[in-house]
């Protein structure tokens, strides 16, 4: 549904986006992650036809965003970081305006459906200027969905709203993934981990990693890291015992126990060695890298 090949954008001598290539399949939720100034918004603007690429190409549902721009735009719903609102319109009037701009047949039914979907029917006659930031975000989602496009592109949809509204927007994005291809940018890494099927980590205009969050964690931390708590052993003897186990590459104190880094799964050997030494194993559990750990490590390396 989304195809980007060598997508590049220059502003004079500054290279904002540098040869980005990726695809997003039908029904897939893809997160675009990166620090401020990484090129996320510029990439989204090129994909939605708001600005032309300097080099490379992009297609939305098979239509080139430059050569077949009108057809590509018809197949995408876009929510920019700042919702484009008209404060003196009513909620219904605003969404109806966008429906008519996009040539939606049976506009009233489409508007009714999208207002109901985002719980805005009870506010349909309220002026947009009187909505809270969270309600404006929901209104932005409604205008992006009113023509039922196959592709949805959302730029920081949860920025500046309260925690309850963040949860509501996340649930909306997850629901969109059932029927649409969704690309959204976020700086909240836990959000991407909870919502996305796949993530693209972008830094300095380039994609430096992509894949499922769990796969990225395994790539960064291919072995096994365990938290082990032992009773009855002095710290020095406990560390020596753990370090002597084949496959263990590093042991260090961590809170009430020890962090054990190993090439393989050594849990069974740890348990039997501790028991044979006459000590008691109180706890053994895996430690996994979060997407935030992966992101920080990759950006640092970049």
QUIRA-V626159 format. One record per run of one state. SS is the DSSP state (H for helix, E for strand, C for the rest). FROM is the first residue (numbers start at 1). LEN is the number of residues. Records with the same first field share a line. If there is no record, write none. Layout:
SS = FROM-LEN, FROM-LEN
//
This chain:
C = 1-1, 12-2, 25-4, 34-6, 48-7, 61-2, 65-4, 75-1, 80-10, 102-5, 118-3, 124-3, 131-2, 146-5, 156-7, 177-4, 187-2, 196-2, 204-2, 212-1, 221-3, 232-3, 244-4, 255-2, 263-4, 277-3, 287-4, 302-1
E = 2-10, 14-11, 29-5, 55-6, 63-2, 76-4, 90-1, 127-1, 151-5, 181-6, 198-6, 206-6, 224-8, 248-7, 257-6, 280-7
H = 40-8, 69-6, 91-11, 107-11, 121-3, 128-3, 133-13, 163-14, 189-7, 213-8, 235-9, 267-10, 291-11
//
